[in-house]
Amino acid sequence: GDKENSWSVGVGANGAVLVAGDVIGVAYGQGDIPNLRFFHNGTCIEEATVLRIRGEAYPAVSVCSTAELRWIFDPQHFAH
């Protein structure tokens, strides 16, 4: 993403390569300073943290090759 209107994650925490079975989590904070945080297998990807989100935000996902995606919104099924 352009880091102003869109954000993306291409590597895991500490620059790790993403592999099959990894879990990428996304947390949207609505406090005094709205923020967006990404997690790789439960570890925050600090360099991907976004502060001061303005306006509405909509999720979008893109995968390539043989990548698989599974959305999980039910907290009882969260892995990390």
mmCIF file of the C-alpha atoms, coordinates in Angstrom:
data_MODEL
# 
_entry.id   MODEL 
# 
loop_
_atom_site.group_PDB 
_atom_site.id 
_atom_site.type_symbol 
_atom_site.label_atom_id 
_atom_site.label_alt_id 
_atom_site.label_comp_id 
_atom_site.label_asym_id 
_atom_site.label_entity_id 
_atom_site.label_seq_id 
_atom_site.pdbx_PDB_ins_code 
_atom_site.Cartn_x 
_atom_site.Cartn_y 
_atom_site.Cartn_z 
_atom_site.occupancy 
_atom_site.B_iso_or_equiv 
_atom_site.pdbx_formal_charge 
_atom_site.auth_seq_id 
_atom_site.auth_comp_id 
_atom_site.auth_asym_id 
_atom_site.auth_atom_id 
_atom_site.pdbx_PDB_model_num 
ATOM 1  C CA . GLY A 1 1  ? 0.000   0.000   0.000  1.00 0.00 ? 1  GLY A CA 1 
ATOM 2  C CA . ASP A 1 2  ? 0.933   3.647   -0.166 1.00 0.00 ? 2  ASP A CA 1 
ATOM 3  C CA . LYS A 1 3  ? 0.993   3.899   3.679  1.00 0.00 ? 3  LYS A CA 1 
ATOM 4  C CA . GLU A 1 4  ? -1.507  6.777   3.603  1.00 0.00 ? 4  GLU A CA 1 
ATOM 5  C CA . ASN A 1 5  ? -4.670  5.348   2.074  1.00 0.00 ? 5  ASN A CA 1 
ATOM 6  C CA . SER A 1 6  ? -3.821  1.640   1.949  1.00 0.00 ? 6  SER A CA 1 
ATOM 7  C CA . TRP A 1 7  ? -1.575  -0.718  3.904  1.00 0.00 ? 7  TRP A CA 1 
ATOM 8  C CA . SER A 1 8  ? -0.136  -4.128  3.148  1.00 0.00 ? 8  SER A CA 1 
ATOM 9  C CA . VAL A 1 9  ? 1.890   -6.916  4.700  1.00 0.00 ? 9  VAL A CA 1 
ATOM 10 C CA . GLY A 1 10 ? 4.322   -8.942  2.607  1.00 0.00 ? 10 GLY A CA 1 
ATOM 11 C CA . VAL A 1 11 ? 6.633   -10.330 5.276  1.00 0.00 ? 11 VAL A CA 1 
ATOM 12 C CA . GLY A 1 12 ? 6.132   -11.575 8.806  1.00 0.00 ? 12 GLY A CA 1 
ATOM 13 C CA . ALA A 1 13 ? 7.430   -10.351 12.135 1.00 0.00 ? 13 ALA A CA 1 
ATOM 14 C CA . ASN A 1 14 ? 11.130  -9.384  12.075 1.00 0.00 ? 14 ASN A CA 1 
ATOM 15 C CA . GLY A 1 15 ? 11.178  -9.790  8.279  1.00 0.00 ? 15 GLY A CA 1 
ATOM 16 C CA . ALA A 1 16 ? 10.334  -13.513 8.364  1.00 0.00 ? 16 ALA A CA 1 
ATOM 17 C CA . VAL A 1 17 ? 9.181   -15.168 5.161  1.00 0.00 ? 17 VAL A CA 1 
ATOM 18 C CA . LEU A 1 18 ? 5.501   -16.130 5.248  1.00 0.00 ? 18 LEU A CA 1 
ATOM 19 C CA . VAL A 1 19 ? 4.893   -19.875 4.840  1.00 0.00 ? 19 VAL A CA 1 
ATOM 20 C CA . ALA A 1 20 ? 1.883   -22.176 4.637  1.00 0.00 ? 20 ALA A CA 1 
ATOM 21 C CA . GLY A 1 21 ? 0.038   -22.348 7.950  1.00 0.00 ? 21 GLY A CA 1 
ATOM 22 C CA . ASP A 1 22 ? 1.114   -18.892 9.162  1.00 0.00 ? 22 ASP A CA 1 
ATOM 23 C CA . VAL A 1 23 ? -1.555  -16.733 10.771 1.00 0.00 ? 23 VAL A CA 1 
ATOM 24 C CA . ILE A 1 24 ? -1.771  -13.025 9.898  1.00 0.00 ? 24 ILE A CA 1 
ATOM 25 C CA . GLY A 1 25 ? -3.915  -11.135 12.387 1.00 0.00 ? 25 GLY A CA 1 
ATOM 26 C CA . VAL A 1 26 ? -5.266  -7.623  12.013 1.00 0.00 ? 26 VAL A CA 1 
ATOM 27 C CA . ALA A 1 27 ? -6.403  -5.413  14.897 1.00 0.00 ? 27 ALA A CA 1 
ATOM 28 C CA . TYR A 1 28 ? -8.187  -2.084  14.435 1.00 0.00 ? 28 TYR A CA 1 
ATOM 29 C CA . GLY A 1 29 ? -7.983  0.151   17.506 1.00 0.00 ? 29 GLY A CA 1 
ATOM 30 C CA . GLN A 1 30 ? -10.638 2.834   17.904 1.00 0.00 ? 30 GLN A CA 1 
ATOM 31 C CA . GLY A 1 31 ? -9.123  4.742   20.829 1.00 0.00 ? 31 GLY A CA 1 
ATOM 32 C CA . ASP A 1 32 ? -7.992  8.386   20.943 1.00 0.00 ? 32 ASP A CA 1 
ATOM 33 C CA . ILE A 1 33 ? -5.533  7.624   18.138 1.00 0.00 ? 33 ILE A CA 1 
ATOM 34 C CA . PRO A 1 34 ? -7.178  5.110   15.767 1.00 0.00 ? 34 PRO A CA 1 
ATOM 35 C CA . ASN A 1 35 ? -4.615  2.528   14.684 1.00 0.00 ? 35 ASN A CA 1 
ATOM 36 C CA . LEU A 1 36 ? -4.159  -0.616  12.655 1.00 0.00 ? 36 LEU A CA 1 
ATOM 37 C CA . ARG A 1 37 ? -1.828  -3.414  13.754 1.00 0.00 ? 37 ARG A CA 1 
ATOM 38 C CA . PHE A 1 38 ? -0.775  -6.555  11.917 1.00 0.00 ? 38 PHE A CA 1 
ATOM 39 C CA . PHE A 1 39 ? 0.401   -9.744  13.633 1.00 0.00 ? 39 PHE A CA 1 
ATOM 40 C CA . HIS A 1 40 ? 2.369   -12.744 12.349 1.00 0.00 ? 40 HIS A CA 1 
ATOM 41 C CA . ASN A 1 41 ? 1.622   -15.899 14.354 1.00 0.00 ? 41 ASN A CA 1 
ATOM 42 C CA . GLY A 1 42 ? 0.713   -13.719 17.338 1.00 0.00 ? 42 GLY A CA 1 
ATOM 43 C CA . THR A 1 43 ? 3.752   -11.404 17.158 1.00 0.00 ? 43 THR A CA 1 
ATOM 44 C CA . CYS A 1 44 ? 3.153   -7.771  16.239 1.00 0.00 ? 44 CYS A CA 1 
ATOM 45 C CA . ILE A 1 45 ? 4.745   -6.701  12.943 1.00 0.00 ? 45 ILE A CA 1 
ATOM 46 C CA . GLU A 1 46 ? 5.906   -3.343  14.350 1.00 0.00 ? 46 GLU A CA 1 
ATOM 47 C CA . GLU A 1 47 ? 7.025   -1.890  11.012 1.00 0.00 ? 47 GLU A CA 1 
ATOM 48 C CA . ALA A 1 48 ? 3.510   -2.452  9.617  1.00 0.00 ? 48 ALA A CA 1 
ATOM 49 C CA . THR A 1 49 ? 1.704   -0.581  12.440 1.00 0.00 ? 49 THR A CA 1 
ATOM 50 C CA . VAL A 1 50 ? -0.387  2.344   11.199 1.00 0.00 ? 50 VAL A CA 1 
ATOM 51 C CA . LEU A 1 51 ? -1.295  5.246   13.502 1.00 0.00 ? 51 LEU A CA 1 
ATOM 52 C CA . ARG A 1 52 ? -3.939  7.897   12.978 1.00 0.00 ? 52 ARG A CA 1 
ATOM 53 C CA . ILE A 1 53 ? -6.309  6.136   10.589 1.00 0.00 ? 53 ILE A CA 1 
ATOM 54 C CA . ARG A 1 54 ? -8.681  8.732   9.135  1.00 0.00 ? 54 ARG A CA 1 
ATOM 55 C CA . GLY A 1 55 ? -12.118 8.114   7.668  1.00 0.00 ? 55 GLY A CA 1 
ATOM 56 C CA . GLU A 1 56 ? -13.621 4.737   6.915  1.00 0.00 ? 56 GLU A CA 1 
ATOM 57 C CA . ALA A 1 57 ? -11.507 1.618   6.485  1.00 0.00 ? 57 ALA A CA 1 
ATOM 58 C CA . TYR A 1 58 ? -12.456 -1.449  4.436  1.00 0.00 ? 58 TYR A CA 1 
ATOM 59 C CA . PRO A 1 59 ? -10.623 -4.790  4.396  1.00 0.00 ? 59 PRO A CA 1 
ATOM 60 C CA . ALA A 1 60 ? -9.245  -6.084  1.100  1.00 0.00 ? 60 ALA A CA 1 
ATOM 61 C CA . VAL A 1 61 ? -7.023  -9.088  0.455  1.00 0.00 ? 61 VAL A CA 1 
ATOM 62 C CA . SER A 1 62 ? -4.910  -10.245 -2.456 1.00 0.00 ? 62 SER A CA 1 
ATOM 63 C CA . VAL A 1 63 ? -3.127  -13.597 -2.688 1.00 0.00 ? 63 VAL A CA 1 
ATOM 64 C CA . CYS A 1 64 ? -1.007  -15.099 -5.439 1.00 0.00 ? 64 CYS A CA 1 
ATOM 65 C CA . SER A 1 65 ? 0.291   -18.449 -6.699 1.00 0.00 ? 65 SER A CA 1 
ATOM 66 C CA . THR A 1 66 ? -0.954  -21.272 -4.493 1.00 0.00 ? 66 THR A CA 1 
ATOM 67 C CA . ALA A 1 67 ? -1.596  -19.115 -1.427 1.00 0.00 ? 67 ALA A CA 1 
ATOM 68 C CA . GLU A 1 68 ? -4.739  -19.848 0.570  1.00 0.00 ? 68 GLU A CA 1 
ATOM 69 C CA . LEU A 1 69 ? -6.850  -17.485 2.622  1.00 0.00 ? 69 LEU A CA 1 
ATOM 70 C CA . ARG A 1 70 ? -9.300  -18.218 5.404  1.00 0.00 ? 70 ARG A CA 1 
ATOM 71 C CA . TRP A 1 71 ? -11.195 -15.386 7.141  1.00 0.00 ? 71 TRP A CA 1 
ATOM 72 C CA . ILE A 1 72 ? -11.949 -15.963 10.825 1.00 0.00 ? 72 ILE A CA 1 
ATOM 73 C CA . PHE A 1 73 ? -14.158 -13.455 12.655 1.00 0.00 ? 73 PHE A CA 1 
ATOM 74 C CA . ASP A 1 74 ? -15.376 -15.639 15.534 1.00 0.00 ? 74 ASP A CA 1 
ATOM 75 C CA . PRO A 1 75 ? -13.097 -15.088 18.571 1.00 0.00 ? 75 PRO A CA 1 
ATOM 76 C CA . GLN A 1 76 ? -13.498 -18.695 19.708 1.00 0.00 ? 76 GLN A CA 1 
ATOM 77 C CA . HIS A 1 77 ? -11.581 -19.752 16.590 1.00 0.00 ? 77 HIS A CA 1 
ATOM 78 C CA . PHE A 1 78 ? -8.723  -17.231 16.894 1.00 0.00 ? 78 PHE A CA 1 
ATOM 79 C CA . ALA A 1 79 ? -5.341  -18.989 16.843 1.00 0.00 ? 79 ALA A CA 1 
ATOM 80 C CA . HIS A 1 80 ? -3.244  -16.281 18.561 1.00 0.00 ? 80 HIS A CA 1 
# 
